[in-house]
Amino acid sequence: MPKKEKQGIVVSSKMDKTAVVKVSEFAPHPKYKKIIETTKNYKAHDAKNECQEGDVVRIIESKPISGDKRWVIESIVEKAK
């Protein structure tokens, strides 16, 4: 089974080798069919501490790294301005 990939914005990079990434997903409401945005925060492993707040990054699923860290930052898509 392939690893899951998501793209999101770095919300916090204050922890050592960890970044919090906000991922938005859009889906229609089951009854009313309006498109609704849902967001979820993922803690991702940032081995080189490269990410800054506002960066757009791609994260991939990995084995558990710590208590609640199960994602790794694969690449920085766009640096924050």
Secondary structure, 3 states (H helix, E strand, C coil): CCCCEEEEEEEECCCCCEEEEEEEEEEECCCCCCEEEEEEEEEEECCCCCCCCCCEEEEEECCCCCCCCCEEEEEEEECCC
